[in-house]
Amino acid sequence: MTLDQVKPGYGGIITAVGGEGALRHRLLDMGLTPKTQVMVRKVAPMGDPIELYLRSYVLTIRREDAAKIQLKEVSPV
């Protein structure tokens, strides 16, 4: 499952971060690394952007970028 498919209030553990070049490095620099627990807090009314909670901070990313992040163990948090 990818991060853009997760509903608010649910989360999981990142297994892989896709993308190429600068995009992948930017995602990794923001803390979206494998084995990190992440929860979707909110989704904007039109579906973009997505607000995440990870590593004790809140991060907002575009749905397009969230589609490049693979998760496992998706469950309510």
Short mmCIF file of the C-alpha atoms (twelve columns), coordinates in Angstrom:
data_MODEL
# 
_entry.id   MODEL 
# 
loop_
_atom_site.group_PDB 
_atom_site.id 
_atom_site.type_symbol 
_atom_site.label_atom_id 
_atom_site.label_alt_id 
_atom_site.label_comp_id 
_atom_site.label_asym_id 
_atom_site.label_seq_id 
_atom_site.Cartn_x 
_atom_site.Cartn_y 
_atom_site.Cartn_z 
_atom_site.pdbx_PDB_model_num 
ATOM 1  C CA . MET A 1  0.000   0.000  0.000  1 
ATOM 2  C CA . THR A 2  1.202   3.526  -0.683 1 
ATOM 3  C CA . LEU A 3  0.940   6.497  1.661  1 
ATOM 4  C CA . ASP A 4  -1.559  8.354  -0.537 1 
ATOM 5  C CA . GLN A 5  -4.083  5.495  -0.060 1 
ATOM 6  C CA . VAL A 6  -4.104  5.678  3.757  1 
ATOM 7  C CA . LYS A 7  -7.118  7.313  5.423  1 
ATOM 8  C CA . PRO A 8  -6.772  9.943  8.169  1 
ATOM 9  C CA . GLY A 9  -6.218  8.379  11.591 1 
ATOM 10 C CA . TYR A 10 -4.389  5.388  10.131 1 
ATOM 11 C CA . GLY A 11 -0.695  4.788  9.773  1 
ATOM 12 C CA . GLY A 12 2.014   2.245  9.239  1 
ATOM 13 C CA . ILE A 13 5.723   1.683  8.808  1 
ATOM 14 C CA . ILE A 14 7.564   2.906  5.725  1 
ATOM 15 C CA . THR A 15 9.115   0.031  3.765  1 
ATOM 16 C CA . ALA A 16 10.417  1.850  0.673  1 
ATOM 17 C CA . VAL A 17 10.777  5.364  -0.698 1 
ATOM 18 C CA . GLY A 18 10.515  5.678  -4.466 1 
ATOM 19 C CA . GLY A 19 11.130  8.579  -6.785 1 
ATOM 20 C CA . GLU A 20 14.280  9.595  -8.555 1 
ATOM 21 C CA . GLY A 21 17.107  12.012 -7.959 1 
ATOM 22 C CA . ALA A 22 16.300  15.217 -6.102 1 
ATOM 23 C CA . LEU A 23 12.739  14.162 -5.209 1 
ATOM 24 C CA . ARG A 24 13.890  10.981 -3.468 1 
ATOM 25 C CA . HIS A 25 16.631  12.853 -1.597 1 
ATOM 26 C CA . ARG A 26 14.133  15.514 -0.498 1 
ATOM 27 C CA . LEU A 27 11.722  12.871 0.858  1 
ATOM 28 C CA . LEU A 28 14.538  11.128 2.739  1 
ATOM 29 C CA . ASP A 29 15.826  14.459 4.132  1 
ATOM 30 C CA . MET A 30 12.343  15.228 5.506  1 
ATOM 31 C CA . GLY A 31 12.519  12.042 7.593  1 
ATOM 32 C CA . LEU A 32 10.514  9.710  5.349  1 
ATOM 33 C CA . THR A 33 12.983  6.856  5.645  1 
ATOM 34 C CA . PRO A 34 12.405  3.089  5.747  1 
ATOM 35 C CA . LYS A 35 11.391  1.651  9.162  1 
ATOM 36 C CA . THR A 36 9.861   4.999  10.234 1 
ATOM 37 C CA . GLN A 37 6.364   4.960  11.704 1 
ATOM 38 C CA . VAL A 38 4.034   7.475  10.059 1 
ATOM 39 C CA . MET A 39 0.382   8.461  10.566 1 
ATOM 40 C CA . VAL A 40 -1.917  10.406 8.249  1 
ATOM 41 C CA . ARG A 41 -3.450  13.221 10.325 1 
ATOM 42 C CA . LYS A 42 -5.486  15.153 7.760  1 
ATOM 43 C CA . VAL A 43 -6.251  15.319 4.063  1 
ATOM 44 C CA . ALA A 44 -7.229  18.614 2.418  1 
ATOM 45 C CA . PRO A 45 -10.820 18.842 1.124  1 
ATOM 46 C CA . MET A 46 -9.747  18.369 -2.498 1 
ATOM 47 C CA . GLY A 47 -7.383  15.518 -1.502 1 
ATOM 48 C CA . ASP A 48 -4.106  17.405 -1.821 1 
ATOM 49 C CA . PRO A 49 -1.940  17.983 0.288  1 
ATOM 50 C CA . ILE A 50 -1.722  15.343 3.019  1 
ATOM 51 C CA . GLU A 51 -0.679  16.114 6.606  1 
ATOM 52 C CA . LEU A 52 1.491   13.445 8.247  1 
ATOM 53 C CA . TYR A 53 2.780   12.877 11.768 1 
ATOM 54 C CA . LEU A 54 6.185   11.228 12.088 1 
ATOM 55 C CA . ARG A 55 9.253   11.532 14.291 1 
ATOM 56 C CA . SER A 56 7.384   13.864 16.707 1 
ATOM 57 C CA . TYR A 57 6.603   16.498 14.073 1 
ATOM 58 C CA . VAL A 58 3.961   17.304 11.469 1 
ATOM 59 C CA . LEU A 59 4.828   17.228 7.769  1 
ATOM 60 C CA . THR A 60 2.657   18.186 4.801  1 
ATOM 61 C CA . ILE A 61 3.374   16.660 1.392  1 
ATOM 62 C CA . ARG A 62 1.653   16.468 -1.980 1 
ATOM 63 C CA . ARG A 63 -0.445  13.414 -2.826 1 
ATOM 64 C CA . GLU A 64 1.797   12.815 -5.860 1 
ATOM 65 C CA . ASP A 65 4.842   12.516 -3.581 1 
ATOM 66 C CA . ALA A 66 2.974   10.354 -1.048 1 
ATOM 67 C CA . ALA A 67 2.220   7.863  -3.835 1 
ATOM 68 C CA . LYS A 68 5.948   7.078  -4.012 1 
ATOM 69 C CA . ILE A 69 6.126   5.862  -0.377 1 
ATOM 70 C CA . GLN A 70 5.321   2.218  0.393  1 
ATOM 71 C CA . LEU A 71 3.846   1.206  3.780  1 
ATOM 72 C CA . LYS A 72 3.142   -1.982 5.690  1 
ATOM 73 C CA . GLU A 73 1.017   -2.730 8.765  1 
ATOM 74 C CA . VAL A 74 -1.610  -0.080 8.047  1 
ATOM 75 C CA . SER A 75 -3.804  0.225  11.145 1 
ATOM 76 C CA . PRO A 76 -5.588  2.854  13.260 1 
ATOM 77 C CA . VAL A 77 -3.231  4.797  15.486 1 
# 
